[in-house]
């Protein structure tokens, strides 16, 4: 059962598992540990074990499959795995589409979603969002900019302050920038930004600036907060971090759909 007879194929699969493990392990070297790389490393290890000891494991599965209870159990596990794979594929396709959702008209408001600040300096990922926000501000000079993000642990200033400072340093006029510095999550980013828009009389179309992998979940949560039809200005994610954060979004999107946060 699920026995791989081709030795060369088994070696290739083992090598891919090892590569996958280190692909998800890499972000831990810069203190990034989340459900994305933990799940990725766990799956890599499970597959590595299966491909390395394929013959005895396949034999054991065959024995289990001979009993009625074992057959039901294995089929149940198979269905769950199939549904999980389908979920990941569908969500990934929707994530790609959301990352490239361009506006049909000039946005009235650009919301830049925050990310980690290292002391007073933007993290690598926040730097990417700031650059994407700057590019969007240059492309749409009449749009107001809301920089959204509070002050978290080990941050000396709020994410909003950091983004505002960097955008002004890059040449964006301070009068175009509004800070939302109380939020601690994506849903709060959008809820508090919507409140600011209502208070300031800012309506119309909204462009969300965040990493491409994050756009789909951000747009789902924006819809919940009354910001419908948001478009995307996607920041570039460092290649070695992308797999970890992409996988994390599979869980994040499911949580956003189920619980709205």
N, C-alpha and C positions, 0 to 999 in steps of 0.2 A: 504494500500500500504506500503510494507516494515514493516509491523506490527509484533512485537515480542510478541507472546502470552505466551511463557514460562517465568515465573517470575524468576526462578533460573538462566536461561540463561541471562536474562537482567541484573541481579545483577552482574554476572560474567563479562559481557561486560563493565558495568559501572566501575567495579574495575580495569579492564585492561586499560581503558581510564585514570583513575586516576594515575595508575602506569606509563603509557606512558608519561603523562604530567611531572611527577617528574623525569623520566628518562632523558627527554630532558632539564628539568630545572636545573638539577645537575651541568652541566658545567658553568652555569652563576655564581655559587658561587666562581669560580676561574677566573672570568672575561672573560669567553669565550662566546661570543654571535655572531652567524652567521646565515645564512639562514637555516642551518641544524636544529638547535634547535628551531628557531623561527617557522619554518614550522612544526616541530614535535609537538610543544606545541599547535599550532593553530589547527592542525588536531585532536589532542587529545581532545581539548575543544569542537570542532564541533561535534565529535562523542559522547562525554559525554552528550552534550545537546540533541542530537538525541535519545540516549538510555534512558536518564532520562525522557524525555517527549515524549516517542515514540508514545503513543496513539494519542494525539492531533496533532502531527506533521504528522503522517501517514494519519490521517483524512484530514488534510489540503492538503497534496500531492494528495490524492485521489480526492478531489474537483478540484484541478488545472488540474489533468489529464483528467477530463471530457470534458474540452474544447479542440478544435483542436489546438489552439495556445499553451495552457498549455502542451498538450501532446508532441508537437514538441519541446518545450523548455526543458521539462524533459528528453526526449530521447536524445536531444543534450548534455545535461549535463551528462547523463549516458555514452554516447560514449566518451566524453572527459575524464571522470573519468576512464573508462576502458582502454583507451589508456595510460593514466598516470600510471596506475598500471602496465600495460605491459611494459612500458618504464623502470620503477623502477626494475621490475623483471629481464628483459634482461640485463640492466646495472649492476645489482648486480651480476649476473652470470659471466659476463665478468670481473668484478672487482675481483672476487674470482680467476678466471683462471689466470688473469694477475699477481696477488700477488704471485702465485706459479710457475711462468715461470722461470724454471731453465736453466742454460747454458749447451749446449752440449759439449762445450770446454771451456778452461780457458779464462776468459775475459781479454782483454788487458788493459782496463780502467774501474775503478770503480768511478762512479759519485755519491757523497752523496749530496742530495738536502737539503737545509737549512730549518730552522724553527725558531720560536721565541727565542731570547736571552733575558734573564732577567738581565739587567745590563751587567755584565761580565760573568754570568753563563748561561749554557744551560737550556732551559725550559724542562719540563718533556718529551715532545714529541721529542725535539731535542736530549735529552739524549738517547732516544731509537734509533734514527737514527745513532747517533755516535756509539753506541754499535753494531748495525747491520753493520755499515761500518767497524768497527774494526774486527768483526767476518769474514766479507768477505775478508778483507786484510790479515788476518791470513790464510784463506783457499786458497787464490790465491796470494802467496807471490811475484810473478813477475809482478802483475798488478800495474799500476800507479793509484793514487787516486786524483781525483779532488773534492775539497770541495767547494760547490757553494752556495752563499748567501750574499747579501749586508747588509748594516747597515740600519735598519729601525728606526722608532720612538721609543723612550725610550730604545734604545739599545746602550750601551756604546762602543761596538766593533761590527764588522761585524759578521754575522753568519759563514762565511768562517773562520775568525780568531778564533772564538770560537771552531769550529770543529777541525781545525788544531791543536790548543793547546791541546785539550783533547786527540786527537789521538796520538800525540807525547808523552804526559804524560802517555798514556797507553802502549807505547812501539813501536809504528810505526815509522820507521826512517823518519826524516824530508825530506830526498831526494826523498821519494816516493810521497810526498804530494804537490799538486799545488793548490793555492788558486784562486778562482774566486769570487771576492768580490764586484761586481758592479750590480748584478742582484736584481730585486725587485719582481719577479714573477716566477712561474714554467717555463713558456715559455722562459723567459730571462735566467734562470738557465741553460737551455739546449742549447739555442742559443749561449751564451757566453762560455759555456763549449766546445761546438763544435768548436768555434773559437780558443780556446786554444789548442785543439787537433790538429787542422790544423797547427797552428803556431809551435807546438812542434813536429810535425810529428808523432803523436800518432794515429794509425788507429786500425782496427780490431774490435773485439766485445766489447760491452759496457754493464756493469751491473749498474742498477739504484738502489740506496739505498734510500728508503723513506718508509713511513708507508704503510702497505698492502692496505688500502682503497684507497691510492693515486696512486698506481702503474699503473692502467689502464690509467688514464688521463695523467700521466707522459709519458707513452709509446706512447700514441697518439701524444702528443706534440713533443716527441723525433723524431718520424717518420717525422713530418713536418719539423723539423730542420735538417734532413738528417742523423739522428742517427737511422738507421733501425735495427730491430731485437734485440732490447735491452731486456735483461733479468732482473730478479728481485732479490733483497735481501731485504726482507720486515722486517721493524722494528715492534715491538709489540706495539700496541696502548693501553693505559690504558682503561680498560673495560668500565668505566663510561663515557668516551669521545667518544667511538667508534660509538654509534648510531648517535650522532650529526654530526660527520665528515662523516659517511657513507651516511647519507641523503644529506649532503652538496654536496657530489660528484655526486649525481644524477643531480644536477643543473650544477655543474662544468664540468662534462663530456659533457652534452648537449651544453654548451657554447663553449667548446674546439672543438667539432665537427662542430658547426655552424660558429664559428669565428676564430678558430685556435689559441686561446690564453687561 
